Amino acid sequence: MQDDTSPSVVGRGSSPQTETSEHASARWVYLALLGWVLLFGLSVSIGAKKFDRYSLPIWPVLDILAAVGLAALASRLLVWVRRGAGRLQMRAATGLGALALAALLLGYDMTYQPYYLSYFNPLLGGGRVAQGLLLVGWGEGMEHVGAWLSARPDRDRGFVLSWIPDTLQPFLPRELRALDIRATTISLRNPAPNYAVVYARGAMREDTPELAVEVSRTPPLYQLRMNGLDYATVYQIPRPFDTRVGARFDNGLELGGFSQQRVGATLVISPSWSVWSDQPGGRFVFAHVLAADGRRVAQIDAAIDDGMFPVWQAGQQFGTALPITLPGDLPAGEYRVVLGVYDPGAKARLTLTAAPKLATEVDGPDALLLTTISIP
């Protein structure tokens, strides 16, 4: 008959003193791991650059600590269930609890698909707080930006500037080019870009602050926000001009300036229009050439937006050229070029503000003296 004090019997279990010692040792290990997480996290937070990938070394330790915490929680739940239920019920409750927790975690993760990099701990403020502390954005959402740009009726009026053009170009039509806004050869003139995409990472790095301010002088036309993060903002860049005007019509449409040139017997006026408030589209511009005695010797009427937009959005920019054919028999002298805006549906001119008006008897109400030309 085997002695109860034989090694085989003692080996079947452990004394309370041994378990207490093991638990105490484990706590010290857990505290050491937690100290490593805090120390490393603090060290990478001090630097000027705060890339989230810099914290990767602490994630295996965080996984271990999370597993320990979940195991401790599960053991407490088992004790609670054991007190109030039988063994079979305990196993069923444990299995259902595990399945419910797994489904909850999986369902929450799926709300971020396919942009899993946009996840930030919601207990610490999520993306809203993260974008103020970390550089976010690795090209996520560019397919949405590309789809929006591709659908623009005026997409062929110039190329697109972007902080990360390589991630945007695959989602644009082949004829629409995306160029790096940080390139030293980029200019807002000759040729002029049409749209600018300000991406979160580029904006947070502030690598081209002057150019960022320049392209964002007007209201944004499109903003991409996902999972609490402001990923991309699209602006339309005003058309370049040589002569500043600054006239406004009905306080929502501004003629920022214009350029002019003579091409044979044609005077080409290239205006730069900015829309500052949402309003109906379909507005027309007229340009009249007046002789010294007030006679109208040439004119042109044209849709400001080439008829592309039934509704105008704050931030839109237009620059359709106005080619005015001058009669070949014009006598030498000075001629005034007068400009105004009207609504063909209402058959009324828009009120001219923020610029001097010509007298009504010169060329009707709300007319602007744009420039004067000389015929030799």
WOLIN-V442556 format. One record per residue. N is the residue number from 1. RES is the residue in one letter. SS is DSSP state (h for helix, s for strand, l for the rest). NEAR is the number of other C-alpha atoms within 8 Angstrom. Layout:
N/RES/SS/NEAR + N/RES/SS/NEAR
//
This chain:
1/M/l/2 + 2/Q/l/4 + 3/D/l/5 + 4/D/l/6 + 5/T/l/6 + 6/S/l/8 + 7/P/h/6 + 8/S/h/6 + 9/V/h/9 + 10/V/h/10 + 11/G/l/7 + 12/R/l/6 + 13/G/l/6 + 14/S/l/8 + 15/S/l/6 + 16/P/h/6 + 17/Q/h/6 + 18/T/h/8 + 19/E/h/9 + 20/T/h/8 + 21/S/h/8 + 22/E/h/8 + 23/H/h/8 + 24/A/h/8 + 25/S/h/8 + 26/A/h/8 + 27/R/h/8 + 28/W/h/8 + 29/V/h/8 + 30/Y/h/9 + 31/L/h/8 + 32/A/h/8 + 33/L/h/10 + 34/L/h/10 + 35/G/h/8 + 36/W/h/9 + 37/V/h/11 + 38/L/h/8 + 39/L/h/8 + 40/F/h/10 + 41/G/h/10 + 42/L/h/8 + 43/S/h/8 + 44/V/h/10 + 45/S/h/8 + 46/I/h/6 + 47/G/l/7 + 48/A/l/5 + 49/K/l/4 + 50/K/l/11 + 51/F/l/8 + 52/D/h/8 + 53/R/h/5 + 54/Y/h/8 + 55/S/h/11 + 56/L/h/7 + 57/P/h/6 + 58/I/h/11 + 59/W/h/8 + 60/P/h/7 + 61/V/h/10 + 62/L/h/9 + 63/D/h/8 + 64/I/h/8 + 65/L/h/11 + 66/A/h/8 + 67/A/h/8 + 68/V/h/8 + 69/G/h/8 + 70/L/h/8 + 71/A/h/8 + 72/A/h/8 + 73/L/h/8 + 74/A/h/8 + 75/S/h/8 + 76/R/h/8 + 77/L/h/8 + 78/L/h/10 + 79/V/h/8 + 80/W/h/8 + 81/V/h/10 + 82/R/h/10 + 83/R/h/6 + 84/G/h/6 + 85/A/l/8 + 86/G/l/7 + 87/R/h/7 + 88/L/h/6 + 89/Q/h/8 + 90/M/h/12 + 91/R/h/8 + 92/A/h/8 + 93/A/h/9 + 94/T/h/9 + 95/G/h/8 + 96/L/h/8 + 97/G/h/8 + 98/A/h/8 + 99/L/h/8 + 100/A/h/8 + 101/L/h/8 + 102/A/h/8 + 103/A/h/8 + 104/L/h/8 + 105/L/h/8 + 106/L/h/8 + 107/G/h/8 + 108/Y/h/8 + 109/D/h/9 + 110/M/h/8 + 111/T/l/6 + 112/Y/l/11 + 113/Q/l/7 + 114/P/l/5 + 115/Y/l/8 + 116/Y/h/8 + 117/L/h/5 + 118/S/h/12 + 119/Y/l/10 + 120/F/l/9 + 121/N/l/8 + 122/P/h/7 + 123/L/h/5 + 124/L/h/7 + 125/G/l/10 + 126/G/h/12 + 127/G/h/14 + 128/R/h/9 + 129/V/h/9 + 130/A/h/11 + 131/Q/l/10 + 132/G/l/6 + 133/L/l/7 + 134/L/l/9 + 135/L/l/12 + 136/V/l/9 + 137/G/l/11 + 138/W/l/5 + 139/G/l/8 + 140/E/l/8 + 141/G/l/8 + 142/M/h/10 + 143/E/h/9 + 144/H/h/8 + 145/V/h/11 + 146/G/h/12 + 147/A/h/10 + 148/W/h/8 + 149/L/h/9 + 150/S/h/9 + 151/A/l/7 + 152/R/l/7 + 153/P/l/7 + 154/D/l/6 + 155/R/h/12 + 156/D/h/7 + 157/R/h/7 + 158/G/l/11 + 159/F/l/14 + 160/V/s/13 + 161/L/s/14 + 162/S/s/14 + 163/W/l/11 + 164/I/l/10 + 165/P/h/11 + 166/D/h/7 + 167/T/h/8 + 168/L/h/15 + 169/Q/h/10 + 170/P/l/7 + 171/F/l/9 + 172/L/l/12 + 173/P/l/7 + 174/R/l/5 + 175/E/l/4 + 176/L/l/11 + 177/R/l/9 + 178/A/s/12 + 179/L/s/9 + 180/D/s/10 + 181/I/l/8 + 182/R/l/8 + 183/A/l/6 + 184/T/l/4 + 185/T/l/4 + 186/I/l/7 + 187/S/l/7 + 188/L/l/8 + 189/R/l/7 + 190/N/l/5 + 191/P/l/7 + 192/A/l/11 + 193/P/l/13 + 194/N/l/13 + 195/Y/s/12 + 196/A/s/13 + 197/V/s/12 + 198/V/s/13 + 199/Y/s/13 + 200/A/h/12 + 201/R/h/10 + 202/G/h/11 + 203/A/h/10 + 204/M/h/7 + 205/R/h/7 + 206/E/l/7 + 207/D/l/7 + 208/T/l/7 + 209/P/h/7 + 210/E/h/6 + 211/L/h/7 + 212/A/h/10 + 213/V/h/8 + 214/E/h/7 + 215/V/h/11 + 216/S/l/10 + 217/R/l/6 + 218/T/l/10 + 219/P/l/9 + 220/P/l/12 + 221/L/l/12 + 222/Y/s/7 + 223/Q/s/10 + 224/L/s/11 + 225/R/s/9 + 226/M/s/8 + 227/N/l/8 + 228/G/l/8 + 229/L/s/10 + 230/D/s/10 + 231/Y/s/13 + 232/A/s/12 + 233/T/s/13 + 234/V/s/12 + 235/Y/s/16 + 236/Q/s/14 + 237/I/l/12 + 238/P/l/10 + 239/R/l/11 + 240/P/l/9 + 241/F/l/11 + 242/D/l/7 + 243/T/s/7 + 244/R/s/8 + 245/V/s/9 + 246/G/s/10 + 247/A/s/11 + 248/R/s/13 + 249/F/s/12 + 250/D/l/9 + 251/N/l/8 + 252/G/l/11 + 253/L/s/12 + 254/E/s/13 + 255/L/s/13 + 256/G/s/12 + 257/G/s/13 + 258/F/s/15 + 259/S/s/10 + 260/Q/s/8 + 261/Q/s/7 + 262/R/s/8 + 263/V/s/7 + 264/G/l/4 + 265/A/l/9 + 266/T/s/10 + 267/L/s/12 + 268/V/s/12 + 269/I/s/12 + 270/S/s/12 + 271/P/s/16 + 272/S/s/15 + 273/W/s/14 + 274/S/s/13 + 275/V/s/14 + 276/W/l/14 + 277/S/l/9 + 278/D/l/10 + 279/Q/s/8 + 280/P/s/8 + 281/G/l/8 + 282/G/l/13 + 283/R/s/12 + 284/F/s/12 + 285/V/s/12 + 286/F/s/12 + 287/A/s/13 + 288/H/s/13 + 289/V/s/12 + 290/L/s/14 + 291/A/l/11 + 292/A/l/8 + 293/D/l/5 + 294/G/l/7 + 295/R/l/7 + 296/R/s/9 + 297/V/s/10 + 298/A/s/11 + 299/Q/s/11 + 300/I/s/10 + 301/D/s/8 + 302/A/s/9 + 303/A/s/10 + 304/I/l/12 + 305/D/l/11 + 306/D/l/7 + 307/G/l/8 + 308/M/l/7 + 309/F/l/9 + 310/P/l/8 + 311/V/s/9 + 312/W/s/11 + 313/Q/l/11 + 314/A/l/11 + 315/G/l/14 + 316/Q/l/11 + 317/Q/s/12 + 318/F/s/12 + 319/G/l/11 + 320/T/l/9 + 321/A/s/8 + 322/L/s/11 + 323/P/s/9 + 324/I/s/12 + 325/T/s/9 + 326/L/l/10 + 327/P/l/8 + 328/G/l/5 + 329/D/l/4 + 330/L/l/7 + 331/P/l/5 + 332/A/l/7 + 333/G/s/7 + 334/E/s/10 + 335/Y/s/12 + 336/R/s/14 + 337/V/s/13 + 338/V/s/14 + 339/L/s/12 + 340/G/s/13 + 341/V/s/11 + 342/Y/s/12 + 343/D/s/12 + 344/P/l/9 + 345/G/l/4 + 346/A/l/5 + 347/K/l/7 + 348/A/s/7 + 349/R/s/10 + 350/L/l/11 + 351/T/l/7 + 352/L/s/14 + 353/T/s/10 + 354/A/l/7 + 355/A/l/9 + 356/P/l/6 + 357/K/l/10 + 358/L/l/11 + 359/A/l/8 + 360/T/h/9 + 361/E/h/6 + 362/V/h/7 + 363/D/h/9 + 364/G/l/8 + 365/P/l/10 + 366/D/l/12 + 367/A/l/13 + 368/L/s/12 + 369/L/s/10 + 370/L/s/9 + 371/T/s/7 + 372/T/s/8 + 373/I/s/8 + 374/S/s/8 + 375/I/s/9 + 376/P/l/4
//
